[in-house]
Amino acid sequence: MAAARAPRRPRATLAVWTNGDSITSAGSNGAVVRNRPRERRAVADHTAVREPGCIAGAAGVKCRDPATRDHAKEREVTEREVGDAREGPVERVDARDGAVVVHLCGELDLYNADEIRDALAAVVEGRPERIVVDLGGVEFIDSTALGVLIEARQRLGNQHAFLIAAPGAEPRRTLEIAGMAKFFGLYETVEAALAAST
């Protein structure tokens, strides 16, 4: 009678990826390479990258550390430099029949107060019959700029001849809150200020 054989144990199969090959390990019988997959190649991504600091290439999209993407930090732009880069606060100065109209624009604040002061001082030195400050192009005015206007008015011989014209909603609100509306005398237009009795 033949001796009974022990049941054959199923071979354990382990799939391993090496260099793009699928290998079936058969234990003591060695390794057999099967089902070699198609070689994978890196494809360059030529899609335009809109985010600053990113570069598209064969390895994908590489971006610099987020901390370096802050443009203000990269250029080391301070508030003072931003103020200097803005448009000047004095748009133009017009002489009209003994009166001078100073057209201001943009934001009037600490950073351009000196420029406003110099322009108004030069006008006051000319001793015009009246000075009209046109705020039609002004978006914002702070306490420093208000102080400059008050200073220029005090230098004028006839302080009632220093008039404010065409303030927008925000500058008008600032003038009213500061109690300067009646102090200066506000006019809706430059023409109305020129025609007003002083």
C-alpha positions as CSV (number, residue, x, y, z in Angstrom):
1,M,0.0,0.0,0.0
2,A,1.4,3.3,-1.1
3,A,2.2,5.8,1.7
4,A,-0.2,8.7,1.7
5,R,1.3,12.0,0.7
6,A,0.9,15.1,2.8
7,P,-1.4,17.6,1.1
8,R,0.6,20.2,-0.9
9,R,0.6,23.6,0.6
10,P,-0.4,26.3,-1.8
11,R,2.6,28.5,-2.8
12,A,2.3,32.0,-1.3
13,T,2.6,34.6,-4.0
14,L,4.1,38.1,-3.3
15,A,4.0,40.8,-5.9
16,V,6.9,43.2,-5.7
17,W,7.6,46.3,-7.9
18,T,11.2,46.8,-8.9
19,N,12.2,49.1,-11.7
20,G,8.8,48.8,-13.2
21,D,8.7,45.0,-13.2
22,S,6.0,42.8,-11.7
23,I,7.8,39.9,-10.0
24,T,6.2,36.7,-8.6
25,S,8.3,35.2,-5.8
26,A,8.1,31.4,-5.7
27,G,10.2,30.9,-2.7
28,S,13.1,28.4,-3.2
29,N,12.4,28.1,-6.9
30,G,13.6,31.7,-7.5
31,A,11.8,34.6,-9.1
32,V,9.9,34.6,-12.3
33,V,9.2,37.9,-14.1
34,R,5.7,38.2,-15.4
35,N,3.4,40.8,-16.9
36,R,6.1,43.5,-17.4
37,P,4.0,46.7,-17.5
38,R,4.5,49.4,-20.0
39,E,7.4,51.7,-18.9
40,R,6.1,54.8,-17.2
41,R,7.7,58.1,-18.4
42,A,7.4,61.4,-16.9
43,V,5.5,63.8,-19.1
44,A,6.4,67.5,-18.9
45,D,3.5,69.7,-17.8
46,H,3.5,72.8,-20.0
47,T,0.3,74.2,-18.5
48,A,0.8,77.9,-17.7
49,V,1.1,78.5,-14.0
50,R,-0.5,81.7,-13.0
51,E,0.6,81.7,-9.3
52,P,3.8,83.7,-8.8
53,G,6.8,81.6,-7.7
54,C,5.7,78.4,-9.4
55,I,7.6,76.7,-12.3
56,A,6.1,73.9,-14.5
57,G,8.5,71.2,-15.7
58,A,9.1,67.5,-16.2
59,A,9.0,67.0,-12.4
60,G,5.6,68.7,-12.1
61,V,4.9,72.1,-10.6
62,K,7.3,73.4,-8.0
63,C,6.5,76.4,-5.8
64,R,8.6,78.3,-3.5
65,D,7.8,78.2,0.2
66,P,4.5,80.1,0.9
67,A,6.3,82.4,3.3
68,T,8.2,83.8,0.3
69,R,5.2,84.5,-1.8
70,D,4.2,87.6,0.1
71,H,5.2,90.3,-2.4
72,A,5.3,93.0,0.2
73,K,7.8,91.0,2.2
74,E,9.9,90.0,-0.9
75,R,10.2,93.6,-2.0
76,E,10.4,94.8,1.6
77,V,7.9,97.5,0.9
78,T,7.0,99.6,3.9
79,E,4.0,101.8,4.4
80,R,6.1,104.8,3.9
81,E,7.3,103.5,0.5
82,V,3.7,102.8,-0.5
83,G,2.7,106.3,0.4
84,D,5.6,107.7,-1.7
85,A,4.5,105.6,-4.7
86,R,1.0,107.0,-4.7
87,E,-0.1,109.9,-6.9
88,G,0.8,113.3,-5.6
89,P,-2.0,115.0,-3.6
90,V,-1.8,118.3,-5.5
91,E,-3.4,117.8,-8.9
92,R,-3.0,121.4,-10.1
93,V,-3.2,125.1,-9.0
94,D,-5.3,127.5,-11.0
95,A,-5.4,131.3,-10.8
96,R,-8.8,132.9,-11.5
97,D,-9.4,136.7,-11.3
98,G,-7.5,137.3,-8.1
99,A,-8.4,133.9,-6.6
100,V,-6.4,130.7,-6.5
101,V,-8.0,127.3,-6.8
102,V,-5.9,124.4,-5.4
103,H,-7.2,121.0,-6.7
104,L,-6.4,118.1,-4.4
105,C,-6.9,114.5,-5.1
106,G,-6.5,110.9,-3.7
107,E,-5.9,110.3,-0.1
108,L,-4.7,113.2,2.1
109,D,-2.9,111.9,5.2
110,L,0.3,111.8,7.2
111,Y,2.4,110.6,4.3
112,N,1.7,113.5,1.9
113,A,0.8,116.2,4.4
114,D,4.2,118.0,3.8
115,E,3.5,118.2,0.1
116,I,0.1,119.8,0.7
117,R,1.5,122.2,3.3
118,D,4.2,123.4,0.8
119,A,1.7,123.9,-2.0
120,L,-0.7,125.9,0.2
121,A,2.2,127.9,1.8
122,A,3.3,128.9,-1.7
123,V,-0.2,130.0,-2.6
124,V,-0.6,132.0,0.7
125,E,2.6,133.8,0.0
126,G,1.1,135.2,-3.2
127,R,-1.6,136.9,-1.1
128,P,-4.6,136.1,-3.3
129,E,-8.0,137.6,-2.6
130,R,-9.3,134.1,-1.8
131,I,-8.1,130.5,-1.8
132,V,-10.5,127.7,-2.8
133,V,-9.4,124.2,-2.0
134,D,-11.2,121.8,-4.3
135,L,-11.7,118.4,-2.7
136,G,-13.7,117.0,-5.6
137,G,-11.0,114.4,-6.3
138,V,-10.3,113.5,-2.7
139,E,-11.3,110.1,-1.5
140,F,-10.0,110.3,2.1
141,I,-8.7,112.9,4.5
142,D,-7.3,112.4,8.0
143,S,-6.7,114.6,11.0
144,T,-3.1,115.4,9.9
145,A,-4.4,116.8,6.5
146,L,-7.1,118.7,8.3
147,G,-4.4,120.3,10.5
148,V,-2.6,121.4,7.3
149,L,-5.7,123.1,6.0
150,I,-6.3,124.9,9.3
151,E,-2.6,126.0,9.3
152,A,-2.9,127.5,5.8
153,R,-6.1,129.3,6.7
154,Q,-4.5,130.9,9.7
155,R,-1.7,132.3,7.6
156,L,-4.1,134.0,5.2
157,G,-4.8,137.6,6.1
158,N,-8.6,137.3,5.6
159,Q,-9.3,133.8,7.0
160,H,-12.9,133.9,5.7
161,A,-11.4,133.9,2.2
162,F,-10.1,130.3,2.7
163,L,-12.9,128.1,1.3
164,I,-13.5,124.4,0.8
165,A,-15.3,123.2,-2.3
166,A,-16.9,120.0,-3.7
167,P,-16.0,117.6,-0.9
168,G,-17.2,114.0,-1.5
169,A,-19.2,112.0,1.0
170,E,-16.3,110.6,3.0
171,P,-14.3,113.9,3.3
172,R,-17.5,115.8,4.1
173,R,-18.3,113.4,6.9
174,T,-14.8,113.8,8.3
175,L,-15.1,117.6,8.2
176,E,-18.5,117.5,9.9
177,I,-17.4,115.1,12.6
178,A,-14.3,117.2,13.3
179,G,-16.5,120.3,13.5
180,M,-14.7,121.9,10.6
181,A,-17.7,122.3,8.2
182,K,-18.7,125.7,9.7
183,F,-15.1,126.7,10.4
184,F,-14.1,126.5,6.8
185,G,-17.4,127.0,5.0
186,L,-18.2,124.3,2.5
187,Y,-19.5,124.8,-1.0
188,E,-20.9,122.3,-3.4
189,T,-18.9,123.5,-6.4
190,V,-15.7,125.5,-7.1
191,E,-17.8,128.0,-8.9
192,A,-20.1,128.5,-5.9
193,A,-17.0,129.1,-3.7
194,L,-15.6,131.6,-6.1
195,A,-18.9,133.5,-6.3
196,A,-19.4,133.5,-2.5
197,S,-19.0,136.8,-0.5
198,T,-16.2,136.7,2.0
